[in-house]
Amino acid sequence: MHLVNPDQLAAMTLDLSKVQPGTDLIERFPHLGNLNTLTHCHRKDRNELLWYILLMYDPKSPFKQIIADIKLRKKECAKAAGLKEGPALQRIFDFKDKVFMSILDEWLKSIHNRVWSMIVSNEQVFYEYQERLLTPVESDKGDKDAIQAADLKSKLMDTCDEIHKRLEGYYRELYGDKETAEKMIIEKRWTPESIGSR
């Protein structure tokens, strides 16, 4: 893991600071065997998938603090977890892999942090909407279609604004004290430049 050092992994929900990449996490942390989705998952990449989930979605993951761009963070966490690039990985990134989604959902529930679960899901939706907003309106189909597309974009912008406000509230709730929450909100603040880089 070239972007983080082992000491940064110590604060995570599961202390990964002394765990070598590739180590079977269920053997290392037997209580993970309580997650039914994991014990019933017989995929060859089960361990890599779990590493990815922990590195990407743990509320205290150093990757979250180092890489604000969610697409880049997904790629770096997948690389650190040992997942191979390709269509299967893209399905994970796009939340189209049902096994991944089941394991992630059960793991988020297991850490008893509904606020963090809401942050994860709201950020995913926010960035999906941002991608749509950055797609140009094509007027070659006629003015009526262009107007409908522009109206849709306007509604998406309103929804993104609502999601942004919700996220600020969730971060305040998650970090408790106002000063820490404000620092996290400022670090995650969306600007046209950061949105354009996603």
N, C-alpha and C positions, 0 to 999 in steps of 0.2 A: 504494500500500500504506500505508494510513493508520495501521496498528498498529505497523509497524516502519519504521525508517529504513534507507536503503541500506547504511550502515556495518555494520548487524547482519547483513546478508546475505553479508558478506565471508568469514566463517568457515565457510560451508557447503561441502559437498563440491565443488560448482561455485560459484565466486565470482560471485554474482548482483548484487553491489553496484553495478556499473557497467552493468548490463543493464536496459534499459527494459522494463517489463511489455509483453507482446505480441510482443517480439522473438522471431524464430524461433530456438529454442535449439539445434537441430541445425546451423544455419548458424553460430551463435556458438561452439558447442562441437562441432566436427566429429567428435570421438571418440564422441559419442552415436550416430552413424551405425553404430557397431559393434553396437548393440543391435538384433538382428533383428526383435524385436517392434515397434520404432519404425519401422524402414525399410519394413516390410510393412504398416504401419498407414496407411490412406488416408482416415481420418476427417477431417472438416473441423475438428474440435476437438482434433486430435492435439497441437498445440503447447500449447494450454490444459491439456490432460490432463497433459502432461509438466511444465508449470509447477506444476500442483497436486501432482503426485507429489513434486517437489523441495521445495516449500514445506511439505507435510504430513509427508513421511516421511524427510527428510534428518535424520540424527542430530544435526546442529548447527543445525537450523532455529530461527530466533528465535521462530517461532510456537509451537514446542513449549515453549519457556521462558516465554512470555507467557501462553499459554492452556492451563490444565491440563485443562479440560473437553473431551474428545475430540470430542463432537458439535459444540460451538461452534468448535473449532479446524478441523474439516473445513469448516464453512460459511465461516469467514473465509479459509481458504486457497483454497477454490473461488472466492470472490469476488475475491481478489487475483489469482488465475490467469486470471480472465475467463470462468469456466464459468457458464453460465446455469442459474438455478433451474428445477426441473421434475422429471418422472419419471426422465429420463435421469441427472440428477445424483444423485437418490436411489439409483438402481441402483449408482452408483459408491460412494456412502457405505455402502451395504449389502453391498458386495463381490459384486454380482450381475452386474457388467459384465465379461465375460470378457476383452475387449481391455485394459481398465484393469488387471485382475489380472495378465495376462501381462506387460505393460510394467512394472508395479510389481515383480513377482517377478524379472524379468531385471535391472532396475536395482538392486534390493537385492543380488543376486548380484554385480553388476559393481563394487560398492563394497567387496566382499570383507569384509563384516562380518556374519557369521552371528549373532553375539550381538544386533546391532541388529535383524536380521530376526526373531529369536525374540521380542524385546521388542515389535515391531510386531504380530506375530500374536497373542501372548499378551494384549496390551492389548485388541485387538479382541474376542477371545473373552470376556475378563473383562467388558467393558461390555455385550456381548450378554446374558450371563448376568445381569448386574445389572438389566437391563431386565425380564427374566423374573421376577426375584426381587421387583421392585417392583410387579408386577401382583397385585392381590388374588386370594385363593383364593375362588372362587365356590362356595357350598354349595347352590345351587338344584338341582343335579343329584343330590344325595343325599350322605349321609355317606361312603359308600365312595369316591366321586369326590373329595370334599374331603380325605379322608385320603391318597389317592394323590397329589393335588396338593401337599399339605403335605410328604409324603415326598420328592417330586421337588425341592421347594424346599430341603429339608434337604440333599439330595445336591448341589444347585447351590451352596449355601453352602460346603459342604466343598470342592468343586472350586474355587470362587473363592478360598478360603483357600490352597489349594495353588498356584494361579496367582500369587497375591500373593507367596507365599514364593519362587516361581521368579523372579518379576520382580525382587525384591530382590537375588537372587543374580546375575541377568543385569546389573543396574545396577552391582553391585560389580565384575563382570568387565569391563564396558564402560569404566568410568571409572578402573579400575586402583587408584589410591590410595584408601585407606579413607575419608579425610576428604571427598573429592569425591563418592564414591559415597554416603556417608551423607547429604550435603547434597541430592543428587538424590533419594534415597529419601524424605527428609523432605518435599521439595517436592512429590513425587508421592503422598505418603501419602493413602490413601483414608479419609475420615471419613464418618459418616452424612450430614453436610451436603453434602459434595462429591459423594457418590454420588447423593443426592436431586436434585442439580442437573443430572445427566446425562440 
